[in-house]
Amino acid sequence: MKTIPELQELIKSEIDQITYPSQPSNLYEPISYILSLGGKRMRPLLVLLGHQLVNGQLKNAIKPALAVEVFHNFTLMHDDIMDEAPLRRGMSTVHEKWNRTVAILSGDTMLVKAYDLLLELDPKILPEALRLFNRTAVEVCEGQQIDMDFEEKNIVLVEEYINMIRLKTAVLLGFSLEFGALMAGMPESERKVLYDLGVKMGIGFQLMDDLLDVYADQSKFGKQVGGDIISNKKTFLLIKALEQAEGDSKKELENWLDKEAFDPKEKVTAVTTIYNQLGIKEQTTDLMNHYFDEAFNLLDQLDADVEGKQILKNFAMQLMKREQ
Amino acid sequence: MKTIPELQELIKSEIDQITYPSQPSNLYEPISYILSLGGKRMRPLLVLLGHQLVNGQLKNAIKPALAVEVFHNFTLMHDDIMDEAPLRRGMSTVHEKWNRTVAILSGDTMLVKAYDLLLELDPKILPEALRLFNRTAVEVCEGQQIDMDFEEKNIVLVEEYINMIRLKTAVLLGFSLEFGALMAGMPESERKVLYDLGVKMGIGFQLMDDLLDVYADQSKFGKQVGGDIISNKKTFLLIKALEQAEGDSKKELENWLDKEAFDPKEKVTAVTTIYNQLGIKEQTTDLMNHYFDEAFNLLDQLDADVEGKQILKNFAMQLMKREQ
């Protein structure tokens, strides 16, 4: 059984070993580039943690685990085009460093390459793994489209938001855990529990992301603190604030949302003050804890290796306490 | 054994039966839209023609055949963004009718949906089919990137051009035939012949496309005749003309390529005149015939059903004589 740092090291060394053809360079260099930017590598880690719940022999699980990382980076490359994001992990995004055409095509190629890595699977589980992967991949696209649609909507309900982050973020974490367990031979009934656990954890993870965007310590945070406020992104925090603000508070919040020209720092301070008055941070933390608690309950129920369960629990605890 | 019109009818009716969820509508409506625009449906037809070379029982081959059509339309949706094309088959492109974000995401979803259709395959051949499909899909992306790279190059060699159209267009036709035959149980050695045949046919098909863009009868042609000339697209015709033009002809051709403001009709007439002086039409026809001849030779050698071979040959002949 491997610890989290050991698994992370294993994933890093495997990713470093992936090579692509040299030509056409505008197709393959962006793939190596985005994969080299690092990040938490949370998804392949979850695949291996899911696998360890049944069986510590990870040898055959590593390449398929990378499929999930390659897939995730494909979604980042395309999402960055849609969001017109200049930076990813502190570095230029692919469409900025190359151009939009390159980012579309390299992303497309990565999606195919993810399927290539799945071909490393035992043929006996290939159809089931693909079925689960495809369902998840489509849901991730649905989540991103719903998120894009939110930009045009004035009112987003909390349940609509939770459904969006479930699709855009959480189902891939659920899939990752289930996929690892599937490779290790976990029965379907237990796999479903594990999937649900991952989805709950994923919703909690995204709520933490929303929180950090406003309340992170800038010296430890990889992105600009307040970025979501500046861009009027409909996060859980904003949705709750719009729901609860009244009188002058409400007017002030709506004014900030409508303003086209403003000092970013001033807007972040003003909106954060409204969040603080309404206790939005506490409400978000409560809901996040609720989802993590549900995940921990499912983990307790799960019939799986005790040590493996403890390692997964430790990882989830890290996610709840992360600062970036 | 089914005739070409019967197969086309079968494909049309199967495509009409594909349904997608209603929400998010900005994700799924564009998929139904692009698939409803029609087109030749050449690729699923080739899958079924490849299948008929071994076995006339097409029942299980039809859904997987549609995977190739869905994949092809995914590439069209993304290529249209890159080319900033306003029209596809006489109708608005997806990024025009909706927006770029929608076209990226719907395209991504279609690629996953293509894999979903492949899951209808007999699990025994699934790994091999996916291996071939993935290789082809990546090559199609490579071809598109090389084509994009050509826009920045002053000189493109004929062999570079042929390699580009091999990747961008021809390998998918080769795959389609081989895939159909794989489903019907054709041995690998024969399948390789069939693949090569499809690739040759595909190169011939693309050369015909280049020719039609300049020499088609506008009343029968779905696009604007001369479109490639107007946009300086590096087709076989332009590459040969740049290679062979001398003196005043060369200067005139280069002037037209450099001009930013011009009367489109005047440019098309002038460049076509240069092509005519150089005998470019005849040279393109010769090379196209050469590739089709090679395809027919491979078909003659192929150990397969005689009637199936004749139907495939008839289809290839139609491609050589098409007017749109």
Interface residues (C-beta under 8 A of the other chain):
Chain A: P24 N26 L27 H78 I81 M82 R100 T101 V102 I104 L105 G107 D108 T109 L111 V112 K113 Y115 D116 L119 P123 L126 P127 L130 R131 N134 A137 V138 C141 E142 Q144 Q145 I146 M148 D149
Chain B: P24 N26 L27 H78 I81 M82 R100 T101 V102 I104 L105 G107 D108 T109 L111 V112 K113 Y115 D116 L119 P123 L126 P127 L130 R131 N134 A137 V138 C141 E142 Q144 Q145 I146 M148 D149
